[in-house]
């Protein structure tokens, strides 16, 4: 019974398996058919799309091809027109070239004809001149000279009268014009001038201060003189200490330092050195400020800063009581007015006037006249050569090479010669020259001496029998040393010793 059931179950299972397989096959066949159908649909759609794209591309290519063909036709037409135009121009140029060649040939022919005509004219002229020379028995040059001589002889008297009249009238007009210009310049700068001399005296509140300044065994005064480079004269004048030095800047440094020491009251070597250094800084600042103020007031702005500082040193320099910096600034204004009136270079005239005495700022330190020193200073700091030319002739040491040089000299005379500008009197001037000659005449062997150039030069004539050439050189050096030691004078004095031997014989 159980085997039958098992057999039935097995048969049913086999049938179920076969039936399931069959159903699966049928289902798979149905799915396969639907997929093939779908694939066919996709293929048909793709072919239709490809046909459409191909048709569109073909249509666009045909349109593009038509556009290109139209452009080619237009370009070809334009090229043809251009070619025709160029051909016409070439033909026109060829025709013009032919005409030009013909004109050139005609000109050459005409030039040849002109040359031939000119040769014939020259031959005829030469023949005429030869005939005239033969008839007149004069050559061309001789006839010309004779004609000029006759004309000059006939007109000589008239020319002389005319020249004299022009010279007289011209001289009068020039003199009147010069006076007008000078009067205008002086009138525009007619200001009062106070005689100025930088003091070297320091007032002290009491005589006890002198003892402090001298110090124990002269320690303080020696320290001050060593630090400031000056000499203090304490006992000569009551209530006053005199500062002696050839350098005006040192004198001012010493004066300022001494005044500060007296105010401070602590007078000792260390404090003295401190005050002197402080005074140097203050004086240097004053020098710089005065130089900058001077160039600004004068309208001169392209000077080297070191040159401006040297100009500022002139503030502490005086000449016959007149402050040299103020004198130079006054000259600048006068020179500017004169240059404007005369049509000269105003800037060169003003700059030359400002630096004309710049050598006086260093004439106690550098050998040479203040003009030579000034020229070297200006050359060193790159000043305009025209300015150097304008300033170097104000004492007639150099020839006047420009109108600006004459203007600077004239401005110097106006500024220095005005009443009240300088405090030196005729008596003092003559006395100073007499003292100079007296010092020189005291030397043995001196025959005579003459003070020249306002005391800036002394010429010494010696007896040749008493002195030889070597001794004359030694005498010049001794005289210079004696003048430096005994006399007070501004600037530099040139000593010239002249030894001359004359031999005279008479033939009877």
C-alpha positions in Angstrom: 0.0 0.0 0.0 2.7 2.3 0.9 4.7 1.5 -2.3 1.6 2.4 -4.4 1.3 5.7 -2.6 5.0 6.4 -3.1 4.7 5.5 -6.8 1.7 7.7 -7.3 3.5 10.6 -5.5 6.6 10.0 -7.7 4.5 10.0 -10.9 2.7 13.2 -9.8 6.0 14.8 -9.0 7.4 13.9 -12.4 4.3 15.2 -14.1 4.6 18.4 -12.0 8.1 18.9 -12.9 7.5 18.4 -16.6 4.5 20.7 -16.5 6.5 23.4 -14.8 9.3 23.1 -17.3 6.8 23.4 -20.1 5.2 26.4 -18.6 8.6 28.0 -18.2 9.5 27.4 -21.8 6.2 28.9 -23.0 6.7 32.0 -20.8 10.3 32.4 -22.0 9.2 32.1 -25.6 6.6 34.8 -25.0 9.1 37.2 -23.5 11.6 36.5 -26.3 9.0 37.4 -28.9 8.2 40.7 -27.1 11.9 41.7 -26.8 12.5 41.0 -30.5 9.5 43.1 -31.3 10.8 46.0 -29.1 14.3 45.7 -30.7 12.7 45.9 -34.2 10.8 49.0 -33.2 14.0 50.6 -31.9 15.9 49.7 -35.1 13.1 51.2 -37.2 13.1 54.4 -35.1 16.9 54.7 -35.4 16.8 54.3 -39.1 14.1 56.9 -39.5 16.1 59.3 -37.2 19.3 58.6 -39.2 17.4 59.4 -42.5 16.1 62.6 -41.0 19.6 63.7 -39.8 21.1 62.8 -43.1 18.5 64.8 -44.9 19.0 67.8 -42.7 22.8 67.6 -43.1 22.5 67.3 -46.8 20.2 70.3 -46.9 22.5 72.4 -44.7 25.5 71.4 -46.8 23.7 72.4 -50.0 22.8 75.8 -48.4 26.4 76.3 -47.2 27.7 75.3 -50.6 25.4 77.8 -52.3 26.6 80.6 -49.9 30.3 79.8 -50.6 29.6 79.8 -54.3 28.0 83.3 -54.0 31.0 84.6 -52.0 33.4 83.2 -54.5 31.5 84.9 -57.3 31.5 88.2 -55.4 35.3 87.9 -54.6 36.0 87.0 -58.1 34.1 90.0 -59.4 35.9 92.3 -56.9 39.3 90.9 -57.9 38.4 91.5 -61.6 37.5 95.1 -60.8 40.7 95.6 -58.8 42.8 94.1 -61.6 41.2 96.4 -64.1 41.8 99.4 -61.9 45.5 98.4 -61.4 45.9 97.9 -65.1 44.5 101.4 -65.8 46.9 102.9 -63.1 49.9 101.1 -64.6 49.0 102.4 -68.0 48.6 105.9 -66.6 52.0 105.7 -64.8 53.6 104.5 -68.0 52.2 107.4 -69.9 53.3 109.9 -67.2 56.8 108.3 -67.1 57.1 108.8 -70.9 56.0 112.5 -70.5 58.6 113.0 -67.6 61.3 111.5 -69.7 60.4 113.9 -72.5 60.5 116.8 -70.1 63.9 115.8 -68.7 65.3 115.6 -72.2 63.9 119.1 -72.9 65.4 120.5 -69.7 68.8 119.0 -70.6 68.6 120.6 -74.0 67.6 124.0 -72.4 70.4 123.8 -69.9 72.9 123.2 -72.7 71.4 126.2 -74.6 71.7 128.4 -71.4 75.3 127.3 -70.9 76.1 128.2 -74.5 74.4 131.6 -74.2 76.2 132.3 -70.8 79.5 131.5 -72.4 78.8 133.8 -75.3 77.7 136.5 -72.8 80.9 136.0 -70.7 83.0 136.2 -73.8 81.3 139.4 -74.9 81.6 140.9 -71.4 85.3 140.0 -71.3 85.8 141.5 -74.7 84.0 144.7 -73.5 86.2 144.8 -70.4 89.3 144.3 -72.4 88.3 147.2 -74.7 87.5 149.4 -71.8 90.8 148.6 -70.0 92.6 149.3 -73.3 90.9 152.6 -73.8 91.1 153.7 -70.1 94.5 152.2 -69.6 93.2 150.7 -66.3 92.5 147.1 -65.2 89.2 146.2 -63.6 90.7 146.2 -60.1 92.6 149.4 -60.6 89.5 151.2 -61.9 87.5 149.9 -59.0 90.1 151.1 -56.5 90.3 154.5 -58.2 86.5 154.9 -58.2 86.4 154.1 -54.5 89.2 156.4 -53.8 87.5 159.3 -55.6 84.2 158.6 -53.8 86.0 158.5 -50.4 87.8 161.7 -51.2 84.6 163.5 -52.2 82.7 162.2 -49.2 85.5 162.3 -46.6 84.7 165.6 -45.2 81.0 164.9 -45.0 81.7 161.5 -43.4 84.0 163.0 -40.8 81.4 165.7 -39.9 78.7 163.1 -39.7 80.8 160.8 -37.5 81.7 163.6 -35.1 78.1 164.5 -34.8 77.0 160.9 -34.2 79.8 160.4 -31.6 78.9 163.6 -29.8 75.1 162.9 -29.9 75.6 159.2 -29.1 78.0 159.9 -26.3 75.6 162.4 -24.8 72.7 160.0 -25.1 74.6 157.1 -23.7 75.9 159.2 -20.7 72.3 160.5 -20.0 71.0 156.9 -20.3 73.7 155.6 -17.9 72.9 158.4 -15.4 69.2 157.5 -15.6 69.9 153.8 -15.0 72.3 154.6 -12.1 69.8 157.0 -10.5 67.0 154.6 -10.9 69.0 151.8 -9.2 70.2 154.0 -6.4 66.7 155.5 -5.9 65.0 152.1 -5.6 67.5 151.0 -3.0 67.9 154.3 -1.1 67.8 152.9 2.4 69.8 153.9 5.4 72.7 151.8 6.3 74.1 151.5 9.8 77.8 150.9 10.2 78.2 147.4 11.7 81.1 145.7 13.4 80.8 142.4 15.1 81.8 142.9 18.7 84.6 140.9 20.3 84.1 142.4 23.7 82.2 140.6 26.4 80.8 142.7 29.4 81.1 141.1 32.8 78.8 141.9 35.8 81.7 142.2 38.3 85.5 142.0 38.4 85.3 138.8 40.5 84.3 137.0 37.3 87.7 137.7 35.8 89.3 135.6 38.6 86.9 132.7 37.9 87.7 132.9 34.2 91.4 132.9 34.8 91.1 130.1 37.3 93.7 128.6 39.6 97.2 129.2 38.1 95.5 130.2 34.8 93.9 126.8 34.3 90.5 128.0 33.1 91.7 130.7 30.7 94.2 128.3 29.1 91.5 125.7 28.7 89.2 128.3 27.1 91.9 129.6 24.7 92.8 126.0 23.7 89.2 124.9 23.1 88.0 128.1 21.3 91.2 128.9 19.4 91.3 132.6 20.6 93.2 134.8 23.0 91.4 136.4 26.0 92.6 139.8 27.2 91.3 140.1 30.7 93.2 142.9 32.5 93.2 145.8 30.0 89.6 147.1 30.2 87.6 147.3 33.4 84.2 145.5 33.2 85.2 144.0 29.9 86.9 140.9 28.5 88.4 141.3 25.0 88.5 138.3 22.6 91.3 138.4 20.1 91.5 136.2 17.0 92.0 136.7 13.2 89.0 134.3 12.6 85.6 136.2 13.0 83.8 132.9 13.4 86.0 131.8 16.2 85.5 135.1 17.9 81.8 134.7 17.8 82.0 131.1 19.1 84.2 132.3 21.9 81.9 135.3 22.7 78.8 133.1 22.8 80.6 130.4 24.9 82.0 133.0 27.3 78.6 134.7 27.8 77.0 131.3 28.5 79.7 130.4 31.0 79.2 133.7 32.8 75.5 133.1 33.0 76.0 129.5 34.2 78.6 130.5 36.8 80.3 127.1 36.7 83.6 127.9 35.1 85.9 124.9 34.9 87.7 123.0 32.1 85.0 120.4 31.5 82.3 123.0 31.4 84.3 125.2 29.2 84.7 122.5 26.6 81.0 121.7 26.8 80.0 125.4 26.3 82.4 125.8 23.4 81.0 122.8 21.6 77.5 124.0 22.2 78.5 127.5 20.9 80.0 125.9 17.8 76.7 124.1 17.0 74.7 127.3 17.5 77.1 129.4 15.3 77.0 126.7 12.6 73.2 126.7 12.7 73.3 130.6 12.4 75.7 130.3 9.5 73.4 127.8 7.7 70.3 129.9 8.4 71.9 133.1 7.2 73.1 131.5 4.0 69.7 130.0 3.2 68.0 133.4 4.0 70.4 135.2 1.7 69.9 133.0 -1.3 66.1 132.9 -0.7 65.9 136.7 -0.5 68.1 137.0 -3.7 66.1 134.4 -5.6 69.0 132.1 -6.3 68.0 128.5 -5.7 70.5 126.2 -7.4 73.7 126.7 -5.4 75.4 123.8 -3.7 74.4 123.5 0.0 78.1 123.8 1.0 78.4 126.9 -1.0 75.4 128.4 0.8 77.0 127.6 4.2 80.2 129.5 3.1 77.9 132.5 2.1 76.4 132.3 5.6 79.9 132.8 7.1 80.0 136.3 5.6 77.4 137.3 8.3 80.3 137.3 10.7 82.7 139.2 8.4 82.9 143.0 8.2 84.7 145.3 5.8 85.3 148.8 7.1 82.4 148.4 9.5 80.0 147.2 6.7 78.6 143.6 7.2 79.8 141.7 4.1 76.7 139.5 3.8 74.4 142.5 3.9 76.7 144.3 1.5 76.4 141.4 -0.9 72.6 141.1 -0.6 72.4 144.9 -1.3 74.6 144.4 -4.3 72.3 141.7 -5.6 69.3 144.0 -5.7 71.3 146.8 -7.4 72.8 144.4 -9.9 69.4 143.0 -10.7 68.0 146.4 -11.4 71.0 147.4 -13.6 70.8 144.1 -15.5 67.1 144.6 -16.2 67.7 148.1 -17.5 70.6 147.1 -19.7 69.1 143.8 -21.0 71.8 141.7 -19.5 71.4 138.2 -17.8 69.7 139.1 -14.6 70.4 135.8 -12.9 74.1 135.8 -13.7 74.5 139.4 -12.5 72.6 138.7 -9.2 74.5 135.5 -8.5 77.9 137.1 -9.3 77.0 140.0 -7.0 76.1 137.6 -4.1 79.3 135.6 -4.3 81.7 138.4 -5.3 83.2 138.5 -1.8 82.8 134.8 -0.9 86.6 134.5 -0.6 86.5 136.8 2.4 84.8 134.0 4.3 88.0 132.0 4.2 90.7 134.5 3.4 92.2 134.1 6.9 92.4 130.3 6.4 93.5 130.0 2.7 96.4 131.7 1.0 95.6 134.2 -1.8 93.4 137.2 -2.4 89.7 137.0 -1.7 89.1 137.0 -5.4 91.4 134.1 -6.1 90.0 132.2 -3.1 86.4 132.9 -4.3 87.2 131.6 -7.8 88.6 128.4 -6.4 85.6 127.9 -4.1 83.1 128.4 -7.0 85.0 126.1 -9.3 85.1 123.4 -6.6 81.4 123.5 -6.0 80.4 123.5 -9.7 79.2 127.1 -10.1 78.2 128.4 -13.6 81.4 129.7 -15.4 79.4 132.8 -16.3 79.0 133.6 -12.6 82.7 133.2 -12.0 83.4 135.6 -14.9 81.0 138.1 -13.5 82.5 138.2 -10.0 86.2 138.0 -10.6 86.6 141.5 -12.1 85.0 143.7 -9.3 88.5 145.0 -8.2 89.9 145.2 -11.8 92.2 142.2 -11.0 90.9 140.5 -14.1 89.6 142.0 -17.4 85.9 142.5 -17.8 84.8 139.7 -20.1 81.0 140.3 -20.0 78.5 143.0 -19.3 77.5 141.2 -16.1 81.1 141.7 -14.8 80.8 145.5 -15.3 77.4 145.4 -13.6 78.8 143.6 -10.5 81.7 146.1 -10.2 79.3 149.0 -10.5 77.0 147.6 -7.9 80.0 147.1 -5.6 80.9 150.8 -6.0 77.3 151.9 -5.4 76.9 149.7 -2.3 80.3 150.4 -0.7 80.5 154.1 -1.7 77.2 155.4 -0.4 77.4 157.8 2.5 77.0 155.8 5.8 77.7 152.5 4.2 81.2 152.2 5.6 82.6 153.9 8.6 86.2 154.3 7.4 87.1 158.0 6.9 89.7 159.6 4.7 91.9 160.3 7.7 91.8 156.7 8.8 92.5 155.5 5.3 95.5 157.8 4.9 96.7 156.9 8.4 96.5 153.2 7.6 98.5 153.6 4.3 101.1 155.7 6.1 101.5 153.1 8.8 101.9 150.4 6.2 104.6 152.4 4.4 106.2 153.3 7.7 106.5 149.6 8.7 108.2 148.8 5.4 110.5 151.8 5.2 112.0 150.8 8.6 113.7 147.7 7.1 117.4 148.2 6.1 118.1 148.4 2.4 114.6 149.8 1.6 114.9 152.8 -0.7 111.2 153.7 -0.9 107.8 152.0 -0.8 104.3 152.7 -2.1 101.0 151.4 -0.8 98.6 150.6 -3.7 95.1 149.3 -4.4 93.6 150.7 -1.2 96.3 149.2 0.9 96.0 145.7 -0.5 99.4 145.9 -2.1 102.8 147.4 -1.0 105.6 147.8 -3.6 109.1 148.0 -2.1 112.1 149.4 -4.0 115.4 148.3 -2.5 119.0 149.6 -3.0 120.7 147.0 -5.3 124.1 147.7 -3.8 122.9 146.8 -0.3 120.8 143.7 -1.1 121.2 140.9 -3.6 118.4 138.7 -5.1 118.4 136.1 -2.3 118.3 138.8 0.4 115.4 140.6 -1.4 113.4 137.4 -1.2 114.1 137.1 2.5 113.2 140.8 2.9 109.7 140.2 1.3 109.1 137.4 3.7 110.2 139.4 6.7 108.0 142.4 5.7 105.0 140.1 5.3 105.6 138.7 8.8 106.1 142.2 10.3 102.8 143.4 8.7 100.9 140.4 10.1 102.3 141.0 13.6 101.9 144.8 13.8 99.0 145.9 11.6 95.3 145.2 11.6 93.8 145.0 8.1 91.0 143.2 6.2 91.9 140.5 3.7 95.4 140.1 2.4 98.3 142.5 1.5 100.5 141.6 -1.4 104.2 142.5 -0.8 106.3 143.1 -4.0 110.0 143.7 -3.6 111.7 145.3 -6.7 115.5 145.3 -7.1 116.6 147.1 -10.2 120.2 147.8 -11.3 120.8 150.6 -13.8 124.2 151.2 -15.4 124.6 154.6 -17.0 127.6 155.7 -19.1 128.2 158.8 -21.2 130.0 158.8 -24.6 131.9 162.1 -25.1 
